[in-house]
Amino acid sequence: MRVFAATPAGLAAHPLATLRVRETRRYLPPLTKLALAHDGVIERMETIEPYALPPWHRHMAVEYDSDKEAAANVDTGDDVTETSNIRQVLIATSASARNGLVGMGSVVRNTAGRGATDDVIAKYSVTLGPRDEQNAYTAELEAIAMVLRCMPDGLRHRDEIYKHAERLKKGGNAIKMRWTSSTNDSLVLGARAKAEARKATDSGCRATKPGYQARSTRLRILLAQRRQRMMLPESVGSYSKQLDKALPGKHTSILYDALKRRESDILVQLRTGMARVNRYLHRIGVAETDTCDCGQEEETVDHFLFRCPRWDEQREHMRNVDREMIGNLSFFLGGKTAEDGHRWSPNLRAVRAAIKFAISTGRLDATQT
């Protein structure tokens, strides 16, 4: 065995030195593909813990008001004041998603005044970010976290809600949460909170600073964009897409894998419309006219397969498969129609019959014009 010295010349002459190290990418997880395709979008994405709530936190009880009369009592303070000497603060929050934006709003009222709207002590509206990064659910949670975060001791969404709730409870405050539909007109304070939230989604509003991205919303949009890129553009392949509603799909490999080269060439011509028939040849300037030699009409793929009287005898292969389907271009070329169900699969016997017919006529051979 030849031994190479550890010198630049010796290393260069080593047989393995001629092999180039190439960077290869094997299987990539879907999230990795999204990160590579959209560089930098995960920097602000929220972190989701493997638990809904840390075990050291107690769940907060949330009441649900489906009764409009009960909701109205909450708005006036009749249902929240248990003793006359306790000062309570009523806070209504709401979220809005429109005009491509997501925002939140809130109205704070002191119940000591016993009025529904006269004793509003604070209100705000905040634009959280674009619709492709946020959603109304996360905005509602952020609104709750915001009001608890800003409350003084004397008086990130779910985690921040509980963190600040614990802080306020340590100061001797009691927190009571109640969900009421925003469509409930009897809750005046809720309607005002909704109005503040809608201000944050008016046209022209912008987020004061880029917030975090809601993982579920961002991934849903990125996956939809990825699926869109896998689809054929509207301006490409209109003939093929009309012939086969399942494009692009795995069924195309089923159609072509078992075919010989000549058979594949024939099927490609028929499925794309770029066939050696007069309509296509005339369009690219090869034929003087698009009329079929039979003289009845223009020679299209449909006319060639089903109607041209010159090939009635050769068409027997297709009639033997299914006489009632003669004239159905999608059926004989392995395409899916709008009427086919989700369990559809191409009829390979019909496809082979169409290929056999085309070969027997010799019309689509390269030597024909």
N, C-alpha and C positions, 0 to 999 in steps of 0.2 A: 504494500500500500504506500502510495506516495504521501510524504509528509510535507506540508507547506509551512514555511517559516512565518513567524508573526511579524512580517514586514509589509509595508503598503503594497509592494509589488507582488508579494506572495499572496496576500489577501485578495488582491484584484484577480489573480489567476485561479483562485479557488472556484470549483464548479458552482457552489451555492451562492457565490457573489453575484452571479448573473441573474439570480432570481430577484425580482422586484417585490418589495412588500407593498401590497395594495390594500387600501382601506376598504373594507367590505361591511355592509350592513345586512345582518340577517333579520330574523323576525323582530319587528318593533311593536311594542304594545300600543294600543290606540291612543292613550294619553301622550306617549312619547311622540307619535306622529303629529298630534295636534301641537305639541310644543315646538317641534321642528318646523312645521308649516306656518305657525304664527309665533315667531320669535319674540319673546318678551311678554307675552300676554299672561303668563302664569305668575309674574312677579307680584302682582297685586291681588291674586286670587285668594279667597278666604281659605282658612284651614278648618277642616271639619274633623272634630274629635270622634273617636270610636264609641262615644257614649252620648246620650241625649242631655244628661245632666250629671255633673260630678256627684258621687254618692254622699258627699258631706253636705250637700245642699238639700233643703226641704222643698218639696214642690209647693208652688204658690197656687192657691185655689182661685179659679177664674169662674165667675158666674156668667151665665148666658141668658140674655133677655130676649125672648121671642114675643113677649107681651108688650105692646106699644104703651099701654097705660103704666106699666111698671117702669118702662124706660123714661116716660115723662116725669114720673116721681123722682127718678134719679136726677134728672136735669134740674128740677126745682130744689133739690136738696132734702125732700121729705123722707127719702129712703136711706140717707147716708148719715144723718145726725141722730145719734142715739141719746146723747145728753146735751143739754143746752149750753153747757160750759166748755165744750170741746170744739176747738176751731178745726175745720176740715177744709181741704183743698180738693176741688173736683177738676180733673184733667181729662180732656177728650183728645184723642189722637186719630189721625186718618192718613191714608196714603192714596196716591194718584199715579196712574201710568197712562200717558197719552202724549201725542206729538213726538214720539220717539224718546221721551224723557220719563224718569221716575222721580217723584218727589214725596215729601211728607209735610204734614202740618199739625199744629196742636193749638188748643185754646185752654187757658188755665183760669179757673174761677174760684173765688173765695165764697164758701157757702154761708158765711156769717151774715151776708147781706140779704139772704133769702130771696134774691131775685134770680131770674133765669139768665139774663144777659148783661144787666147793669153793672155787675161787680166783676167783670173780666179784668184780671190783673196782668195778663200776658198772653201773647199769641205770636206764632212764628210760622214761616214756611221755608223749606230748604230743598233745593234741587240736589238729589243724591248722585245722579249720573245718567248716562244713556240707557236706553231700553235693552241694549244687547249686553249690558253688564249687570243690571239690577232688575228686580221685579217687585211687584206690589207687596208681596208677602214679606220680603226682607225690609222693605221700606216701613211697613207697619211695625215690625219688631224694632227697627232703629228709632222710630218715633217714641215707642215706649221707653227704650233705653235712654233716649235723650232727655225726657222729662224727669226720669229718676236721677240721671246724672247731674242735672242742673238744680235739683232740690237741695236746699241747705240742710245741714245736720239737725238744726233745731226743729224744725217742723217734722261692646261689640255684640250684639243683639241679645240673644238668649243668655249668654254668660254675663254680659254687662247688666242685664235686667236683674238677675239674681244677685250680682255683686253689689249693686247700688241699693237693692231692696234690703239686703242684709245690713248695709251701712245705715240706712234710715231707721231700721228697726232697732239698732243699737242705740239710736238717739231718742228712743221712746215713741217713735211714730208707727202708726198702723197703716198698712197698704191693703186696699181692696180693689181687685180688678174685675171689670165687668165688660163683656162683649155685647155690643148692640149693633144691629145692621145699620149701615150708613144710609140706607134708603128709608129709614124710619124718620119721617118728618116731625114726629112729636118730640124727638130729642133735639132741641134747638142747639145745644152746645156741640153735639156731634155734627150737625149740619155746618156749623161755623168752622169746625176743625177740617171738614172735608173741603170747604171753600179755601182754607189756607193751603191745604195740600195741592189743590188744583192750581193755585197761584204759582207753585214751584214747577209746574209742568206747562206753563204757557209758552207759546212759541218765542224763541229767543233766549230763554233761560239757560244758564250754564251752571254746572257744578262749581262750587267755590274752590274745591281742590279734588283731585282724583281720589275717589274712595276705593275700597276693596271691591273686588268683583265677586258676585254671587256665583259659586261654582256650578250649580245646576243650570242657571240661565246661560252662563258663558259656554259651557260644554254643549248644551243643546244647540246653540247658534253655530258653534264651530263645527259640530257634526253635520248640521244641515248644510253648511257651506261646503264641507268636504263631499257630501253626497251630490251637491249641485255640480261640483267640478267633475265628478265621475260621469255625469249625464252628457249626452251629445248636445251641443249648442242648437238653438232653434233654427239657425240658418244652415245647418249642416245635416244632410241625410234625410230630407223631408220625405222622399220616396220610401226609404227603408223604414222610417219611423211610422209611416202610414201602413206599410205592409206588416210590420212587426211591432206591436205595442210593448213587448217585453224587452226591447233594446235599451241599454246594453244589458246582456244577461248571460248566465253560464250555459244556457241552452245552445248558444252558438257553437261552443266547443263540441257538444253532442252531435251537432249537425255535420261538422267538418272532420272530426277526428277519424271517423271510419271511412272517409272517402279517399279515392286516389286523386292524383294531382289534376288530371283532366276533369274528373267529376267536380272537384272543388272549384276549378276555373269556371265551369258552367254555372254552378250554384251561385258563385259570387256575382256573375253577370246578371242573373235573374233577380237576385235579392237587392242589388244596388241600382238596377235600372240602367247601368252602364253596359248594356249588352249590344251585340252586333246586329241590331235591328235598325230599320231605316230611321226611326224617330231619333234615336241617339246619334246615329251616324250622320244624319242631316244636321243635327245641332252642332256637331264638332267640325262640320265642313267636309266630311268624307263622301257622303251621298248627296246627289242632286235634289232628291225629294224625300219626304218622310212617308210617302204612300207605299203601302205594301205591294209586292209584285202581283198579288191577286187582284188589285185594283179596287177593293171594297172600301178600305179606310186606311188611316195611318198605321204603320206597323209598330205597335208597342209590344211590351212583354206580355201583357194581357191578351192582345190579339194573337200573338204568336202561339201562346200556350193553348188557347181555348177556341178561337174563332176562325183562324185562317183555314180555308178549305183545302189548301195544298197539302196539309198534314193530317187529314182525317184518319188515314190508315195508321200512321204512327201514334196517334193519340189514343189508341186502344189500350196502351199500358196504363194510362191514367183512368180511363173508364172502368177498368177492371178493379181498381182500388176502391173507388166510391163514385158511382155515376152521378149521384145527387150533388156532389160537391164540385162538379165541373163548373168552372167559372169563379171559384173561390181561390184567389191568388195566395192569400195567407196560408190556407190549408195545405196547398201543394208545395209551398216554399218554406215551410217550417216556421211561419210567423204566428203571432198571437193577436187575436182580434179583441175588441172591447167587450164582446159577449162571452168570451172564454173566462172560466173561473180561475181561482188562485191555484187550483191543482192541475192546471193545464200543462201539457208537455207536447212537443212537436211530434207529428205523425211521420216517423222516419220512412215508413213504407210509401207514403204519398210523395215524400221528397225524392226518394229514389226513382219513383215512377216518372216524376217530372224531369229528372236528370236524364233518365233513359230515353225519354221522348225527345229531349233537346239534342242528345247525341245522335239519335237515329236520323234526325232531319239534316244534320250537318250544318244547320243555319248559323250556329254560333261559333263555328271553327274559325281559326285565324285566317284561313285561306279564303273564306267567304266574304263577300261585300254586300 
